[in-house]
Amino acid sequence: MLAGKEIVLIISGGIAAYKSLDLIRRLKERGARVVPIMTDGAQEFVTPLAVGALSAEKVFTNLFDREAEHDVGHIRLARDHDLILVAPATANLMAKMAHGIADDLATAVLLATDKPVLLAPAMNPKMWQNPATLKNADTLRERGIAFIGPASGEMAERGEAGVGRMSEPLDIAAAAEHLLRDQAIAAGKLSLAGKHVLITSGPTHEPIDPVRYIANRSSGKQGHALAEAAFAAGARVTLISGPVTIPDPDHVTTIHVESAAEMMAAVEQNLPADIAIMAAAVADWRVVSEGDQKIKKDGSGKPPGLELTENPDILKTVGHHETLRPSLLIGFAAETQDLIKNATSKLERKRADWIVANDVSPATGIMGGDANTIRLVSANNVENWPAMDKKDVARQLIARAAEKLGREPD
């Protein structure tokens, strides 16, 4: 949701200013451009050199900077970006905002902006609990200013604890994403607003005995990236994930399952959906009878006989559903030979609208890697996509899905 967004980060003069360095990193990880403004007080805690190095941007500090103000620079900072984020927001800065004081660059930008503003307060608990501060916070909320925190915990001062700590950088970045997403939905700018997208991701584990299982080699990176991209496009997202080692995407309802049968049940329970993307690498087979105890060698040199049976075919079941088939059903085909032939056959047999086909031969490095090279197979066409990061694949596929449903963004 922050990819391509421009955020003005105002750092004011509190001990929590040191967290702003990590916050810049977290925002940039999500694809945002971060333009820093530092008050005089902030520069007592962290240096413009450090902030500039992490942001890779000019650090603005002075309202009367001749170079910046020749074209009314504080107005550009206030208007030419997507979000104003204040972290930390001190009691002093909040008081100035509440009373319309603009005596430095930070407060001038805040007074002149017509963009969303998000505050991350940080101060001593007694300062936060002071009626004047609470009144100022209420005033700012009434004016549409958004808040994240403050959190509760120990303070920098010895023996001090309570509500007043600045929220953690990850939580602030998530709040920024939420705020911009809500603004875009309200403005009708998100292509999948109001839509439900159901996604499966990762492998399944089919137990043989308490310590062994049958599985496919899947990291879940592509499916999880699709969930993030669908959320960023405004959708309500349900992600059904097999066992993976990567974290759950933010803001997404994630359901954890182990086996194909559990994934099938979870998919059926979470229909209907407008779009279903079956990206999971589901094991085709499971043992008929799972062992209650670990199967031991018997000394014969022969492996135990394992009777296998076919797992439920999730994509086929959804594709042939009489009442709950999604408007757009997308399957994945991971192949090591005859890629297009096998993908086309899968499209027809399982009544999918599209198949995302990729060659997962070991030499490609796709399984478990960060990049993907896909062919988008439909009934009448095969598109060859260039190699790209799995997050870029996800964004493009979600954009195409939205276009297919006739929900192009403004």
N, C-alpha and C positions, 0 to 999 in steps of 0.2 A: 504493500500500500504506500510505502514511502519512496519507492523507486521513481526517480525523476522529479521528486518534490524538492523545493527549496525552502529551507527553514532558517529563520534568523534566530540564533540562540543568544539570549541576553544572560550574561553571567554577572550576578551582583555580589556584593561584598559580605560573604559569610564563609565560615570554615568549610561548609559543604561545597564550596567552589571547586575543591579538588576533584569532586565526583564529576564535574563537567567534562573533564578529560576523557573519562570512560564513556560518558554520555555521547560525546562527539563520535567516538569509535562505534558505538552501538547504532547511532543514526546512519552513519556512513555504511555500515554493514548492510543496512536495509536499502541502500541505494539513494539516500538523500544527500543533497548538497547542503552543507552547514556553513552559514555566514555568521561569524561571531561578533558580538558587541560586548565589551567589558567596561564595567564601571571602574571608577578610581579605587573603590574598596576591593573589588575583585582582584585587582592587580597586586594587592597586598598579600594574596593567598596563592595565586597562580600567575605565571608570566604570560604576556601576549606571545612570546616566542614559542612556548609549549603549545598554547592554544592554536596558533597559526600553523605549527608543524603538523598537528594532528588533523586539523580541518583542511589544510592545503588551500586556505583562503586568507585574504587580507583581514586582519583583526581591527575593527573599528573601536576607537576609544574616546574620541574628542568631537564634541558637537561643532567646534569651531576649526575643524581641520580644513584648511583652504583647498587642498587637493580634492577632498571628498565633497565639499560643500559648494564648489563652483556650479554644480547643477542641482543644488538642494538635495544633497546626499541623504539626509535623514528622511526625506519624503520617499526617496527611492527605496530605502531600507524598509520603510513602513508599508509600501504598496506593492513592490515588485516581487514578492515572495508568497509562498503558500501558507505559512504559519509563523507566528511569533511565539517562541518558547522561552520562558524565563525560568532558569534553574541554576542556582537557587534563587528563589524569590524571598527577599528579606522583608521583615516587618516594615522597614523604612520605605522600601520600594513600593510595597503594597499600599502604604499610606499615601504616597505621592500619587499613585495611580487613582486611588479613590477620590482624591481631592483635585485632580487635574493639574498637578504640578509638573512642569517640564523644564527642569533646570540642568539637565545633562542630556547626552545623546540617547541613552536608554529610555528615559522618560519621555523625551520628545518623540521618539519612534512609537512608543506605546500610545501616546496621545493622538498621533497622526494616523495610526493604522486603521484600515477597514478589513483586515484579515483576521482569522481566528487567533485567539490568544490562549495559551495554556500556561498556567503557573504551577511550579513545584515549590511550595513554601518550605523554608528551612530556618529555624530559629529556636531559641531556648523555650522550653515548655511554658514558662511563666509569661513570656512575651506572646506566645500563640494564644494563651488563655486570657490575656488582657482584653477587657471589653472593647477597647478601641480597635485592637487588631481583628477581633471577631466581627465587629461592626463593619470594618473596612472590607473584610472577606465577603460578608453578606452583600455589601454594596456592589462589589465587583461581580459576584455571581448574578445578581439581578441585572447587570449590564451585559450578561452573556459571556463573561470570562469563565473559562473552564479551569478546574483544579485537579491535580493529582497529588494526594497526600494532604498534610504531612503524615508520616508514619510514626509509630511509637517505638521507643528504644532508648538506649543509653546515649547521652550527649557527649560532646567533646569536653565539657566542664566536668571535673571530678565530682562524682556523687550525684550528678544530675541525670534524670531519666524521665520519660513521659512522651507525650505527643509533640513533635516538633522536628523530628529527623526528616531530611529530604528523602523522598522515595528513591528506590534504587534505579540506576540508569535503564535497566531492562524494562522496568515497569513504566518509566517515563516514556521510553520509545514506544511501548505498546499503547499507552494513552494517546500519544501523538497520532499513531495509526488509526485508532478508534475515532478520534475527533475529526480527522480529515475524511475518513470513510463516511461518517455520519453527515458531514457537510456535503459530500458529493452525492450521497443518496437523496438528501433533502433537495438538492439542486437538479436531480434527475440525470446525473452525469455518469452513473455506473451502469454498465450494460446488463448486469445480471441481478440488479436490485429486485427483491421480491421473489427470486427464484430459489428453488431447492436443488442443490447439487450433491449427489451421492457418489462417493469415490471409495474404491477398495485399493489397498496398498500393501506392499511387503509380501513375504512368503506365507505359506501355512506349514505347520508342523504336524505331521501325522504320526502319532506315537506307535512304536513297535512294542516297547516295554517301558518301565519307569525311567530309563536313562537314554533310550535311543528313539530316533524318529526319522521319517522320510520328509525331505524338504526340497525346495528349489532355492537356487542362489539369487536372492533378491535383497537389496538393501532398503527398499521402500523410498529411496530418494525421489524417484520420478512421481510416484503417487502422492507423496507428501507435498512436493512442489506444486502439483496440480491443486491440492486443497488450499494452499496459500494463495495461489493465483485466482481461484474461484472466489475466495473470501474478498480479495482485493477488488474483484469486479462487482462486489455488492451482494453476492449470494449468501444464503444460509447453507452452510456446508456440513455434511455428515461424512466423516472419514472412518472407514472400517479397516483397521490395521492389524495385520498379522504380526508375529514377533519380529521387531526391529530394534536396533540400538540407537536410532536417531530420535530426537525429542519430538513430542507432539507439536503440530503447528499451533500458533497462538490463535485464539478466537474461534476455533473450530471444534465442533463436537466430535471427539474421537472415541471410538469404541474398540477395545482391544479384544482380539480373538486369537485362538491358537490353530484350530483345525479348519478344514474346508467346510465341514458340516456347521461349525459355529459361525463361519463367515456367511454361509448361505442363509442361516437363520437370521443373522443380523441385517443382511440386505433386505430380506422380505419384511422384517419388522419396521424398516425405515423407508419403505416405499409408501406413498408415491413420491417421485422426484421428477423434476423437469428435465434434468440431465443426469445420466448415470455413466460413470467412467470406471470400467473394470480394469484397473491397472495392476492388481495383485497377481503375483505368480503363484497360482493355486496348484498344489500338488495333485496330479491326475489320479493317484492311487493311494489307498490306505490298506493296512492289514485287516483281515476279516476279524481276527480275535487278538486284541491287545493283551500282551502278557502282564499278569499281575506282579511278577517278580522279574528281575533282570535275567535274561536268557543267557545261560552259561555254556561254555564249550563242553562237549561230552567226551573229548579225547579221541573221537573218530577221525578228526580232520575234515569232516564234512560240515558245511554251514547248515543251520536250522532251516527247515522248510517254512517259507512264509507264504501264506495264501493271501493274495491281494484282491481287492475289489475296487471298482471305479468310484471316485468321489462325485458328489453332485456337481453338475456343470452350471456354474452361477450365471455366466453370460448367456448361455442358451436358455436357461430358465426365465431370466428377465426378458430376453428377446421374444420369447413365445408367450409371455404373460398376456392373458386376454384383456384384463382391465387395468393393470398397473404398469404396463410398459411405458417407460419414459418417452418424452417427445424426441429426445436425442440419446441414443445408446452407443457408447464408444467402448470397444474392446481393444485389448493389446495382444499382439502375436510376437512372442520371442522365439526366433527360429535360428537354426544353424545351417539350413540348406533350403533351397526352393522357397525363398522368402515370399515373393509376391504370389506364387501359386498357393502356398499354404494359407497366407493371409486372406486371399480372395475366397478360398474354400471356407474358411472360418466365418467370414462375413456372411456368406450365403446360408450356411448351416445353422448359424446362431441368430440370424435375423438382426444383426447389428447394423447401424447406419454407417459407422466408420470403424476401421481397424487401424490402430497405430502399430505398424510392423517395424521390427528392428532385428538386425543380425546380432545375435549375442554369442557368436563364436568367441572363444577365449582371447583371440588376438585383438578383438575390437575393444576390450576393456570396458564395455558398457555395463555389464553386471557389476554393481558395487561402485562404479565410477561416477564422476560428476558430469560427464558429457554424454550426449546421445545423438545418434543419427537415425532418423526415422523416415519411413515411407507412410504417407497417409492414404489409405486405401478406402475408396468408396465404390458404390455399384458401377459407376461409369468412369472412374478416373483413378490414377495413382500419382500422387505428388511426391517428388523427391525433395526432402528438406535437407539443408546443409547441416553439417555437424555443429552443434551448439551446446551450451550449458543446459542442464536439465531444467533449471528455473526458466530459462528463455523458451525452451520447448513448451513448458507448462503455460507460460503467458500467451504464447502464440496459439496454442491449442484452445485455451479458454476463450481467447478473442474470436477465433473461428467458430466456436460453439455458440457464442452469443450472437454472432452474425447469422448463423444458421437459424436461430430462433427468432430472428428479426428484431434483435435488441441492440443495435449498434449504439455506442455511446455518443453523446452530443459532441 
